């Protein structure tokens, strides 16, 4: 759905909802909210004079896709929580059983600030050729095949990202335009690219047809178009062929030999690839919504893919990442075992494909958790040398290097990651801001650290490290009330975290002076004693 059709600022209770800035605030402070939840609030607000049926909400928010009632109930719960409401109170969003939902809070004001939406600011074009690969339209009769067409685009992006002479917008920023009818020139301005690749995928039984076209977004001219028909058994070869054609059109100086490297896939094993794509979708959902059960399902799905093809690098990468995050959030019965298993998967990925950057980035993250910093840095650097344009790899390296004392490199990695993917998933944006927070704090730049800390918390409010560092930042800047607020929020989901830092049971940084700086700031705040 188009998220807003006119620019309005709605004010109710202590909240302000700005449809142009796409922001919900409480008493001037931003409230973190998922895009779909924001859309739900806007739609109910704009139709507050009537009851909105369940079916209407599903059509508007999910555009006819089949979703469960539980998915709608979860978004309603999140919307109520974001505006200080609840299912029992229903003072903002009321459920009328058998009829639907209605926004019932009294508006203080609804300011019509302008008649037309503002466009996102244009980004400058990089010096090197730059491209965004937009989601391919799924022309199959089954909407559940979306994951398949999305996976094809993801692999094209990954293959293109191996080229250091090509600036490639990351998957999640490109996919923010999925299902939207927007002029190509506007997309190019917003992402800061010269070329766009768009297309469609039609799948029937074991056959697939892909139509693609390359556009010069500056003048709208079509530079290249081609149709590919193949059996699904040839999907990897087909994707490599698409990539070769694109690169040949916009950067002929780039060596094509790297993309001609074929992947070995046994006949009839494509279902393993499909399972890996599903596991990836489940994992990103789990990251975004903090869903431990969904992450466990993703792990099981990736393992099922590997039972059919133990060298499936897609499945190995997503399994290793999911297991490491299971340790990060201390989910499951044995998080330490999850980290150990993640290391085994990283080694298997490197063995299966020594040129796959993800294996080294994954292993670097695990070694960071084990405080093996020199080994971690070596893995980060080698992984980035294999694929320097992956925003997620850059963000992971920024996180690790900010703790290892390489603050300058950490900030450079995080800033490039944000530039390559300015519309990344909130969870990954949060990690980028966390890397910048950790690096700035270690350098003693508390003003910058506070800036990145606020942004990282906005992306993910229940992550303990960013809250703890913000407590110390605020103390050093004599903002003790704000420090206490962060400490109170942290205590809600990790009550012993600050105390463990003060006792030195938990050590974040490699350098003793950085840990001393953190502990002293926590003590000056007066919390956690």
C-alpha positions, 0 to 999 in steps of 0.5 A: 500500500502507499504509506501516505497519500498526504502529509499530516501530523496527527497528535493524540494523548502524548503522541505525535504521528508524522506521515511525512517523516514516517515517525511516531513520537512520544513527548518529542522522543521517537518511538521505535515501530516496525513499518507495517505497524506504522502503516496500520496506525496511519490507516486506522487514523485516516479512517477513524470515523468508521470501523475498519474490517479485518479483511480490509486491513489484510487487503491494505497492509498485505496487498492480498497475500495470504496471512494468518489471523495471528499475524494481524493480531501481532501487528495490532498488539505492537501498534497498541503497545507503541501508543501506550494502549493494550488489548484490555484497555483499548483506549486508542484502538478498539476491537469491535468483535465480529466487525473490526477495529476503530481508532477511538483516541481523541485527536488534539490536532491534525496539521496538514503541512503540505499538499504533496509528499516530499521525496527522499533526499537524493544521494550523490552518484559514486565515481564507479558504476553503480546499480540497484537490482530491484525485486523481480515480479512474481508472475506465477499463479502461486503467491507463495513462490515470492520467496523463489523470485526474491532468492534469484534477485538476492543471488544476482546481488551477491554475485555482483557484489564480488566486483570491487569496481562495481557499487552495488546497493544491498538487498534490503534497500532494493527490496524496500521498493517491492510491490510499489509503482515508483518512477525509475528515476526517483528510485535512482535518486533515492538510492544514488545509482546510475543503473537499475535492473528490473524483471519478472519470474514465471515458474511452471512446474520444473520450468522457469522464465526470467525477463530482465532489463537494464535501465540507465536511470538518468535518462530512462533508456533501456540498455539491455533486455533478455529472456531466459528459459531453463529447467530449474536444475540449471538455476545457478548457471542461469543466474550466472548468465544474467550476471555476466550480461549485466556486468558486460553492459555497464562495466566491461573492464571487470573480469568476467571469469569470476562470475563464470565459476559454476556451482556444483549442484547434483541433479534433482537437488534444487529443493535444497536451494529452496529450503535455504531461501525459506530459512533465510526469510525466517531468519530475517523475520526472527531478527526483526521481531525478536522471535526465538521460535521463528529462529529455531524454525529457520535453523531446522529448515536450514538443516533440512536443506543440508541433509539434501546437499551438505555443500549448499553454501546458502544453507550453511551461511544462514545456519551459521548466522542464525546459530550465532544470533541464538547465542547473542540473544541467549535463546534456546536451552544451550546458547554456548552449544549454539556458538560452538555449532556456529563455529563448526558451520563456519568451517564447513562453509569455508571448506565448501567454498573458500571464496565465500566471504560469509564464512570468514565474516561468520568465523570472525564474529564467533572469535570476537565473542571468544575474545580471540581478537587478532584471529577475528580481525584477520577473518574480517579483513579476508572476508571483506577482501573477497566481497567488499560491497556486502553491507551486512559483512561490513556491518559485522566487521564494524561491530567486531573491530570497534570492540577490538580497538580498531575504531577508525576501521570500524567507523569506516566499515559501518559508514560504508555499510550504511551507504551501500544499504541506506534502507537496510532492515532495522536490525542490521541498521541497529548493528551498524549504529552499534559499531559506531557507538562502540567506536566513538565511546572508546575514542572518548567522543561522547557526543557522537557516541550519544548520537549513534546510541540513540539511533541504535536504540531506536532500531532495537530497544531491547539490546543491552550493550547499547543501553549500558554504553548510553548510561555511561555517555550520559553520565560523562555529559552530566545528563544523569536523568537520561542515564537513569532512564536508560538504566531503568529500561535496561533493567526491564529486560537484563536486570544484572547487566550493569552490575556484571560490567561493574564487577568485571564479570562481563568485559566488552572491549579488548583494550583495558582503558576502554573498559575502564572508561565504561566502568567509570562512566557507569559509576558516575551515573550512580546506577547499578551499585 
